[in-house]
Amino acid sequence: MFEAEMARQDQIRAARQEQSARTAQTNINTLLGVRDAQVGAARASASAFEDAYRAETDALRRTAEARTTIIRSTVAGWRDLGASGAATLADIEAGRRLGSLNNVPEAANQNRRLRSDEVTNLMYQGGDIAAQLRVGLAAQHDRDAAGAADRADLRRPRRRQCKGRLRAGR
């Protein structure tokens, strides 16, 4: 029995020491502003980040779906506009063809005689061409003659000038 009493006394002493250590640690933590560790705090923090991640992923998915819908509707709108433009162009072309069915196509030169004013214009144009040829040939002849004179002048000795006048024979 004595041993049982001693064991009980040892347990009481250990419990008191443990209690006093806890009290001292609590006092120090209170002075320093340290709180007791919360059980599951990391799990709660991680779940907050996971919720934020899920919300962001969901928002990005909805944005991508909205963009895809907008692009598809825009492409469909342009396709419809192109189709209506092609139909309008086909209607215009069909109307043009229907309007020209009664008209017989004319020959390019219209297979007719020249009017008197057209004959007069052609005569004036022919005269202009002849005059240009004469002037052109005369200018060519003058250039040929000048070229021959220049070549002949190169073979002659140079004349001296005195006060702007030519002196003959020197």
Disulfide bonds with the S-S distance in Angstrom:
none
